[in-house]
Each structure stands twice: as C-alpha cells, then as structure tokens.
C-alpha cells in the first residue's frame, strides 16, 4: 500500500451499494430513518455485522436521547458502544437483521453508518522550499505588528492525531486527551503525536518559530492549544470517535477557553447534511459559541467534492491555493487537488474561502508514522542535525491557517460569535481573479483585514440546521420566542395546519418543516445550558473502539477504501 498519509484528506470507507431503493425497503426505509445504501446492505446481508450510529427521537420528558438510543439497540439484540449525547444517540454494532428490526422502534429517529475512516498525508511532494511563504501571503506578520495580536489566551482545539511537545509550542499545549486508546473513553495523557499530522497542523495554528529563528512561525504564536487525539497512529478513526472528541471539547470549553476548533479532516458525502451525524456535531459547537474551521478536502479538481463536515453551512470551510513558493499573489493558482463545490446532494456554495496549502512547512513529530514514512519531507531549523520541521500539502494545511487568523480576531474582539467571525473572514477576503464561488469562495484569507474589521453583523444562514442538531437542542430552547423565516412557508402553516403566528411551545410539532422555517440565530444561545448535551452518566461495555476498528478492517462489509493522495504534489 505504501505511505497513505497525504494531505490528511480524511477519506472514509465508501458504501458500495446500489442507490435504487430495493424491494421490500418500503416498510423500513421509506420513512427516512436510514440511507438507501445502508438499508440495501442490511437487507442483502442480514447475518453480517455493521457499525452504525443510532439517533433517538426527541421526546420531552421521556429520558435522555443517548440512553434511549442505547436501549433501542439492546431491544434489537445489538451491542451498544459509546453514548454520543452531542448528536442524541449512540454508536453500536448490529447485524443486518437487527438493523431492520431497529427501524421499527418508535424511539429511533435515524440510523447512520459509522464508517471506518482513513487519513492519508502527502507522500509525493516534490523538492520543497526552504521555508513556506504562506504566512506572509495572508499577512499575519502585519497583524502582529500593526494590531498587536498573537492569539494570546485563546484556546484552539486541534482534533487530529495528537500534538508532540515541540519547542515551538513550549508550554502552550494546555491539555491533551486521547480517544484512540481502545477504552472507548477519553484519557488525559502527556502531549504526543504518534501519527505526525496533528503536530504539523498545530504548528500552522500557533507555532512561534523558536527552532527556526522565527522562519517557520504559525499564524497565532501566542494561542493555547488543546490536543484532542481522535486519529490513531495508523491514520484511522471512526465517525463516532470524531463526534466523541467534539463532545469533549464542548464539555471542557470553559476550562481551556476553547473558542476555535480545527478539523483538518473530512469524509466523502453520501447523505444530505440534514442527516449527517458529523454535521449535527459541528453545528452544536458553533451554536455553543465555538468557531469550527474545516478543510474542504483533497478530491479536486472534480466538482461537488467538498467533504463532510465541510459541507455543513454553519462551519468555515477552507480550500487550498498553490502560492508557487512566493508571498506575492501574482503567481498563485488554485491547488488542483483542492475540493470544489457546490456540495453534493445539497448544492450549497463551498468552500467559504481559501488559504495557502501546497508545500507548507510546519512542525515535525520525530519517529511518528508520517516522519518514518516520508523522510524526504524533513526540513532543518537552526540545528541541521536535529531537523524540527516537515513539509506537507493539502487543504489540511490551509484550514489551520484560517484557524490561526480566527484566534487573532478573537484576541482583539473576544465578543465575536462564530457567525460574526465567518462574516468578517469572508467579507475581508482578497478576491482572486482565477477563482470562482465553488473553487476559492470569497477569496484568500487576509489576517490584518479580518482582525481590524468592525462589522458586527452576522447574516442568517439560508440553509436550515440539521435534523440531528434540532432534535438535540430543542428542549433546551423551550420557552424562548419563536421567530419564523417565512410566514408563507408551507402554505402559511406547519405540518399540522397551524398558522405560523399561532405556533407555540405547547403545541409545536418538531419536524423538518418546523426547524427549516425557524430562524435559529434568533434564539438566545447564551441562556442555553449545554450540560445535558455533554451528559456522560450512561456507559456501555458491549464494544470498544479497538473491537469496532478490528472488525471493520477484517470484514470490509461491502465497503471500498478510496484514497485521494495521488492527486497531491
């Protein structure tokens, strides 16, 4: 197989099944509780086991969603994994027959595939530059000098393969937690990065250039880093592990002042974001006040190749440009492998903006998987006998550049909401002559312009929130004023025929029609307690992450692994 870590285009197992609704599906899938592809596999292989994420129906006064999801799994004779309160469900392993039985459970809202996910970094980058000019291209040094910001005090959570204790990060790794230990629970650990990718990402966010005399400095060299390890040393994880990492961030955001999450990861889109568990999880973080920055993916130049959760309308999705090794914009171009919009299935405009992502120099994690597989990517710092840096390409590198800019923005204006941050980033981006709405979005991120911006507006997102998000949070919002996008929507009435002006919390019908018409930005999110969303009192011992990973690797289950590293250079 060779090296598979190329630009951290986190590439998921793709379900290879017919998209046509199979015979007999009407009784199980017509109600929208499961994707046609997973339904087809369950029907074709009733005795085979599948890893899934089960989301419970939102019901007031009827127990916690994660607990009810686990109970439904047990009623179907399946094995529950970890509680995923942030998306109102639980991970599980069930046979095809048990999945079909589960669909008839009134407590079950949706069953999604918990795919085994693979990360791959760039093994084919050519001869590299002595130093990356990307930090100059986005104007970060100008922001430091002119505006006096470095990201000081802002916590940036890096959901990745870990963060090694590099000299450029000194004592600014304020917490490290590991979800890849095989226990199914988070474990506080010393900083480390057995994979190598997370350290590179972290350096682009907050490296201070100590080991290079300032040559390879990150965007926000004063920011604090929170290491959330969700990728194993072999470069694999599951959707449920990523969600568990986000849930931990939500629960500990106050302790470490986590204001930004960088997720240089993505999986191919197989369903609408409305039913995607990753989309629900990132939306929870956004509405809880955490700006989420996601890589667009490395599946370009094809259209509609934006990955999940980057296809969600509420996150900041970052594509990559090739800066040709210079800080000037005159010789720049879109990186050929940078994923392009519109998003598959939903047709939304993405990416939101771009940043340098080709042949970028950042921090090295010695003896990591990436370090051992790609020794030609090592870059010397002040000590040529102990190279401290590494060179990689991908939208994985572009995303942390933007995350660093966000940290600068929040140091200067701490009251900014995620929606305001996104508005300022897109409104101040430098338009690119060679780009388009679906390749470069609003343009190249500009650190000084974004930090200095004074615009306080935050335009409402035209697309509705996902079903998973809506069902998770609606009980926490009960009693707040209901604001509707369009009083003429659905003929002027909700799904029960009640005029929008007459709908209230006592008779609200919580379904797609309702949450699609709600102005979610109108709620007072600061009044919401997120304790219930990070509820952790329920645990199951049926399966562990290692059991799930080994089972999926051994059996395949009709999935096909697809890697996108060949397109990178």
Residue, then its C-alpha position, 0 to 999 in steps of 0.5 A: x500500500x505504501x505511505x497513505x498519509x497525504x494531505x490528511x484528506x480524511x477519506x472514509x470507507x465508501x458504501x458500495x451499494x446500489x442507490x435504487x431503493x430495493x424491494x421490500x425497503x418500503x416498510x423500513x426505509x421509506x420513512x427516512x430513518x436510514x440511507x438507501x445504501x445502508x438499508x440495501x446492505x442490511x437487507x442483502x446481508x442480514x447475518x453480517x455485522x455493521x457499525x452504525x450510529x443510532x439517533x433517538x427521537x426527541x421526546x420531552x420528558x421521556x429520558x435522555x436521547x443517548x440512553x434511549x438510543x442505547x436501549x433501542x439497540x439492546x431491544x434489537x439484540x445489538x451491542x451498544x458502544x459509546x453514548x454520543x449525547x452531542x448528536x442524541x444517540x449512540x454508536x453500536x454494532x448490529x447485524x443486518x437483521x437487527x438493523x431492520x428490526x431497529x427501524x421499527x422502534x418508535x424511539x429511533x429517529x435515524x440510523x447512520x453508518x459509522x464508517x471506518x475512516x482513513x487519513x492519508x498525508x502527502x507522500x509525493x511532494x516534490x523538492x520543497x522550499x526552504x521555508x513556506x511563504x504562506x504566512x506572509x501571503x495572508x499577512x499575519x506578520x502585519x497583524x502582529x505588528x500593526x494590531x498587536x495580536x498573537x492569539x494570546x489566551x485563546x484556546x484552539x482545539x486541534x482534533x487530529x492525531x495528537x500534538x508532540x511537545x515541540x519547542x515551538x509550542x513550549x508550554x502552550x499545549x494546555x491539555x491533551x486527551x486521547x480517544x484512540x486508546x481502545x477504552x472507548x473513553x477519553x484519557x488525559x495523557x502527556x502531549x504526543x503525536x504518534x501519527x505526525x499530522x496533528x503536530x504539523x497542523x498545530x504548528x500552522x495554528x500557533x507555532x512561534x518559530x523558536x527552532x527556526x529563528x522565527x522562519x517557520x512561525x504559525x499564524x497565532x504564536x501566542x494561542x493555547x492549544x488543546x490536543x484532542x487525539x481522535x486519529x490513531x497512529x495508523x491514520x484511522x478513526x471512526x465517525x463516532x470517535x470524531x463526534x466523541x472528541x467534539x463532545x469533549x471539547x464542548x464539555x471542557x470549553x470553559x476550562x481551556x477557553x476553547x473558542x476555535x476548533x480545527x478539523x483538518x479532516x473530512x469524509x466523502x458525502x453520501x447523505x444530505x447534511x440534514x442527516x449527517x451525524x458529523x454535521x449535527x456535531x459541528x453545528x452544536x459547537x458553533x451554536x455553543x459559541x465555538x468557531x469550527x474551521x474545516x478543510x474542504x478536502x483533497x478530491x479536486x479538481x472534480x466538482x461537488x467534492x467538498x467533504x463532510x463536515x465541510x459541507x455543513x453551512x454553519x462551519x468555515x470551510x477552507x480550500x487550498x491555493x498553490x502560492x508557487x513558493x512566493x508571498x506575492x499573489x501574482x503567481x498563485x493558482x488554485x491547488x488542483x487537488x483542492x475540493x470544489x463545490x457546490x456540495x453534493x446532494x445539497x448544492x450549497x456554495x463551498x468552500x467559504x474561502x481559501x488559504x495557502x496549502x501546497x508545500x507548507x512547512x510546519x512542525x515535525x513529530x520525530x519517529x511518528x508514522x508520517x516522519x518514518x514514512x516520508x523522510x524526504x519531507x524533513x526540513x532543518x531549523x537552526x540545528x541541521x542535525x536535529x531537523x524540527x520541521x516537515x513539509x506537507x500539502x493539502x487543504x489540511x494545511x490551509x484550514x489551520x491557517x484560517x484557524x490561526x487568523x480566527x484566534x487573532x480576531x478573537x484576541x482583539x474582539x473576544x465578543x465575536x460569535x462564530x457567525x460574526x467571525x465567518x462574516x468578517x473572514x469572508x467579507x475581508x477576503x482578497x478576491x482572486x481573479x482565477x477563482x470562482x464561488x465553488x473553487x476559492x469562495x470569497x477569496x484568500x484569507x487576509x489576517x490584518x483585514x479580518x482582525x481590524x474589521x468592525x462589522x458586527x453583523x452576522x447574516x442568517x444562514x439560508x440553509x436550515x440546521x440539521x435534523x440531528x442538531x434540532x432534535x438535540x437542542x430543542x428542549x433546551x430552547x423551550x420557552x424562548x420566542x419563536x421567530x419564523x423565516x417565512x410566514x408563507x412557508x408551507x402554505x402559511x402553516x406547519x405540518x399540522x395546519x397551524x398558522x405560523x403566528x399561532x405556533x407555540x411551545x405547547x403545541x409545536x410539532x418538531x419536524x423538518x418543516x418546523x426547524x427549516x422555517x425557524x430562524x435559529x440565530x434568533x434564539x438566545x444561545x447564551x441562556x442555553x445550558x449545554x450540560x445535558x448535551x455533554x451528559x456522560x452518566x450512561x456507559x456501555x461495555x458491549x464494544x470498544x473502539x479497538x473491537x469496532x476498528x478490528x472488525x471493520x478492517x477484517x470484514x470490509x462489509x461491502x465497503x471500498x477504501x478510496x484514497x485521494x493522495x495521488x492527486x497531491x504534489 
